[in-house]
């Protein structure tokens, strides 16, 4: 299992269009891609333009398939318009977890 974390900032004045685009991408990713186990979008509570995505995939092949999906291409096009350049993307693997 691999997790992608993406941290980004939305351009001022683009929040509504960004939310439409990421909602479509996250929903299509989770419902259409069997290798996607979860896709969560978090918004900073003190900075409404800062977001973090937490995406969990079965393996690297699932991430590669995601990046080739048509809805991902549409997302990338929207992100180019609505997101400040310089997003941070990390691929991480779980080593320890505690849940309640």
Steps between C-alpha positions, in 0.01 A plus 500: 500500500632845405373841602535823307491826690461815297522849653399797287369854502213625286531826312293781655165530323513140373365311802157408359642373170772309686244333727293392200807352329640317802158365597465348152853359504480353850156349440593347164829371637335326794201361308667413167844376606504166684855569622393813690408411858427857613528858381455767768520875444582719801467879518708700748282647775693829509586537129209414272732491198729228639411134439648159567395185316545158660469227236549130574572251221561126498842531335714697253311349205178654635669841528632466145151407374355800685742736329393361159125534564301755295360665813856553626589678174196724548609566859853593391360748249280657768785502753718689254239777505399499866800385705807703593808331347718305741274230643675253726434133417630213716460125459514325835447148638341434840735366765287541812135586557278554803125545460213546739 
